[in-house]
Amino acid sequence: MATITKDMLIGDILDQDPEVAEFFFAMGMYCVGCPASRGETLEQACLVHAIDPDEMVQELNARLTSVPQKAEK
């Protein structure tokens, strides 16, 4: 699984692990379900919602590294 960076598209992050949507929701970023937001970078979304993008990157990466990886088919 790729390390999350603030220049990644939200859609790509959700494709890696759809369950990280809970972190977006917890930060008040309910727009992750909007088709347009899938083409927005994490940093762009954070700035619109007055969230520190570096903090969000840390939280997302901590989540992704704590979850056991599924075997690829």
ChimeraX attribute file (.defattr): number of C-alpha atoms within 10 A of each C-alpha:
attribute: neighborCount
match mode: 1-to-1
recipient: residues
	/A:1	9
	/A:2	10
	/A:3	13
	/A:4	21
	/A:5	18
	/A:6	18
	/A:7	13
	/A:8	17
	/A:9	20
	/A:10	23
	/A:11	19
	/A:12	17
	/A:13	21
	/A:14	14
	/A:15	12
	/A:16	13
	/A:17	15
	/A:18	11
	/A:19	13
	/A:20	17
	/A:21	19
	/A:22	13
	/A:23	15
	/A:24	19
	/A:25	12
	/A:26	9
	/A:27	14
	/A:28	11
	/A:29	17
	/A:30	14
	/A:31	14
	/A:32	18
	/A:33	11
	/A:34	9
	/A:35	10
	/A:36	11
	/A:37	17
	/A:38	18
	/A:39	13
	/A:40	17
	/A:41	18
	/A:42	25
	/A:43	21
	/A:44	18
	/A:45	20
	/A:46	19
	/A:47	11
	/A:48	9
	/A:49	13
	/A:50	10
	/A:51	16
	/A:52	11
	/A:53	19
	/A:54	14
	/A:55	11
	/A:56	20
	/A:57	19
	/A:58	15
	/A:59	14
	/A:60	21
	/A:61	15
	/A:62	13
	/A:63	14
	/A:64	19
	/A:65	12
	/A:66	9
	/A:67	9
	/A:68	7
	/A:69	10
	/A:70	7
	/A:71	5
	/A:72	4
	/A:73	3
